Amino acid sequence: MCVESVVKMKVTLRLLAAEPGHDMHDIIPTEREFAVLTELLVPLLMIKNTSERLSADKSALHIVLCCRMNMLTMSQDQHFDGKSEAFKAFVNSFEKEMLLPHRLPDYGRKVQAYCVGNFLHPRFKGVLVSAKTSRTYQGQELQHTIEFIKDIFKTQVEETPMEVDSPSILNMALDESDWAKMPSFVTEAPAPYLAARQLDPIEIELEAWSKVPAGHHTDIDILDFWRDHEKSFPLLARVARMFFGIPVTSASSERLFSAAGNVISSARTLLATERAEQLIFIHDNYYNVEPTIKKWQIRSEKERGRNRPKPRLTQEQEESAVDDPQPSTSTQSQSLIQTPKTPKTTRSPGVRTKTTPTRIRFMQPISDSESESD
């Protein structure tokens, strides 16, 4: 980021501003301006980290509400009034723009998939879905989310087959930034999910899920979590597999199209469709096939040819191999190609003569006995 680079070069720029004889005094920030830039760097880095996390290849549907609420509630922080006017103006304008109806109304809670992801997160369990963002907020999204999950099994919607195993790069732990903390305005727990009556299997799981103690980490591998708890919550695990594979942004698909453009180029127009698909698959899943590639590289040439069948010779080839003389190791036998000398021709003035190209004659190998007799 430009602002981050300028703040890191503060000492160098201030020393340059103290030197006379150049015209950069007007563009180098003052001490007061550097203080404002340092304050603005905090929300800018939060926005940057949030964008990178949501556009990564790792599953992110379960943390969308957490990221957006932390990013869009900076004005509700208790230290907000003590910030500079530039900081407050930037934060207020950013929140106002992002909460417009055509962008992120109600912090993203109008999107059902985001609510399901937050409800099935072991740390939040729907807290952000029902949290009051204002004194007059009366949201019904949590109850709507529960009813939505029930309707999935009442209507017998077929489960979308998805692989639960995630690549090794997805299991790498990421440091939790400011976007991963619990928003400061969240003070109440969600209401009880179900009333006392005859419960369906999905309702039994929902009630059991409400009694599970909340976790402590936000950025977890949510697919691994539900794979480990599939025996305890088989129906909710099906819902998790249906939703947590949905990408939050189009960055992953755009990277896929970019990789396809590098594979299928103007120099490889005859590439078969199956081979192009295989190359793109290896490009996106390299960390899965890397151990196999290393095994291929370790194998020696001797091991590769160990199981290779030897060519069978006919009887005539075997007899000719016995009758043919073996090449000698002497210095004379090493000159196997001899270039004959072309006779000199006399050329009359004004007459163009035709020259024949020189031909190379391959000589038979000279045995040791012939070389000694010569």
Helices and strands as residue ranges (DSSP letters): H 2-8, H 10-18, H 31-54, G 61-63, H 64-72, G 74-76, G 80-82, H 85-98, G 105-108, H 112-119, H 127-130, H 141-154, G 168-171, G 178-180, H 201-210, H 222-228, H 234-243, H 251-263, H 273-284, H 286-298, H 301-304, H 315-323, E 337-338, E 361-362, H 368-373
